[in-house]
Amino acid sequence: MDKTKLKRIFSIVLILAGAILLILELASPAKNYYLQAIGIVCLMTGLFIVNTSVSSKSEEIDPALSKVSEEEE
């Protein structure tokens, strides 16, 4: 299995686990703050992994923007 595919699957599992934990804790009458904290950590870690693998739009250089930056120099 490819490393990026495995990373994507792992991040999706973390996001889903965190979301499920948080939804279950919101619905339950007795709050368990440890499960809420674990849910938030799982959710944020999964989102961080997804966010680091997304490429930036600034890598695609727009010809109009490069022309403006050349005029400023």
N, C-alpha and C positions, 0 to 999 in steps of 0.2 A: 504494500500500500504506500502511496506517495506521502511524503512528509507534510505537504501543504494540505492535502485532503484529510489526513489524520488530525492536523491542527484545527481545521475547520469543523470537523465532527466533534472534537473535544470542546471547542468554544460553544457550539450550539447546545451540547449537552449541559455545559455549565450554565448557560443562559436559561435554558428550560428548567433546570433543577432549581436555580435561584428564583425564578418567577413562580414556580409551583409552591416552593416553600413560603414565599411571601404571600401568595394568594390564600394558602391554607391557614396561615397565621392571622390574616385579616378576617377570615371567616370564623375562626374559632373564638369561643367566649372567653377562654382562659389564655392569656398571652404568654408565650414563651419567648423571651427576648434573645435567648441564645440562638434559637432557630431563625429568628428574624435577622440576627447579625450574620449567621451563616448564609442565609438566602441573599442578603445584600452583597456579601463578599463574593459568592458564586456568580451572581448577576454582573457585578462590576468587573470581575476578572474575565468573564466571557466576553463582555463588551470591549474590554481593553485588548484582548487577543484579536478580536475582529477588527478593531480600529487600527492596530499596528500593521495588519496585513493589507489594508486598503492603501492604494497608491495616491499620492497627492496630485491635485489638479495643476499645481504650479509647475510640475515637471513638463507639462505640455506648454511649450513657449508659444505665446500668441505673437504673430508678426507685428501687430500694431503696438503691443506693449514693449517689444524689444526696440522698436523704432523710437518710442517715446523715451526709453531709458538711454538710448544712444544720444538723443538730442540734449538730455539733461547733463551729460558728461561733457 
